[in-house]
Amino acid sequence: MTRTFEWISAKYSPGAIEFPVLCWTENDKLMVLKNTYSFYNGDSSKKFSYWDNLVSKYKIKFWAYQNSLINNPDYDD
């Protein structure tokens, strides 16, 4: 199987914060984050993007939604 996708610069945060993302780090390693959000004061009803902190912590250079690489009907681009 061949799949074409585009890496997105880490300076642009994922809009769909509930979706898994594949990340390419400065150490040329790949990692998957199951989502990119956190909660205000631990309140699960108040999600916000935690992207900038994740980029800093894991030294992310580029990212792509996991569903860009695999066919998964649960997610929609």
C-alpha positions in Angstrom: 0.0 0.0 0.0 1.2 3.5 -0.8 -0.1 6.5 1.1 0.8 10.1 0.4 0.5 12.8 3.2 2.0 16.1 4.0 4.0 17.0 7.1 2.8 20.2 8.8 5.3 22.5 10.6 5.0 22.4 14.4 4.5 26.2 14.4 0.9 25.4 13.2 -1.2 23.6 15.8 -3.7 20.9 15.1 -7.2 22.2 14.9 -8.8 18.9 15.8 -7.3 18.5 19.3 -9.1 15.2 19.9 -7.5 13.4 17.0 -4.2 11.4 17.3 -1.2 13.0 15.6 2.1 11.5 14.4 5.1 13.8 15.3 8.6 14.0 13.9 11.0 15.3 16.5 14.3 17.2 16.3 16.1 13.9 17.1 14.5 12.4 13.9 12.3 10.1 15.9 8.6 9.5 15.4 6.0 9.5 18.1 2.2 9.4 18.3 0.2 11.6 20.6 -3.4 10.3 21.2 -4.6 13.9 21.4 -3.2 17.4 21.9 -5.4 18.8 24.6 -5.3 19.4 28.3 -7.9 20.5 30.9 -8.3 23.8 32.7 -7.8 23.1 36.4 -8.4 19.4 35.8 -12.0 20.0 34.7 -12.6 17.5 31.9 -15.4 19.7 30.5 -12.9 22.5 29.8 -10.5 21.3 27.1 -7.9 23.5 25.5 -5.0 23.0 23.1 -1.8 22.0 24.8 0.2 22.1 21.6 2.8 24.7 22.4 3.8 22.8 25.6 4.0 19.5 23.7 6.2 21.0 21.0 8.5 22.4 23.6 8.6 19.2 25.7 9.1 16.7 22.9 11.0 19.0 20.4 8.4 18.5 17.7 9.4 19.7 14.2 6.5 18.4 12.1 3.2 16.6 12.6 0.4 14.9 10.6 -2.9 13.5 11.7 -2.7 9.8 12.2 -5.7 9.3 9.9 -3.7 10.9 7.0 -1.5 7.8 7.1 -4.1 5.1 7.7 -7.6 4.6 6.5 -9.7 5.0 9.6 -13.4 5.8 9.1 -13.6 7.1 12.7 -11.8 10.3 11.7 -12.4 12.7 9.0 -9.8 15.2 7.7 
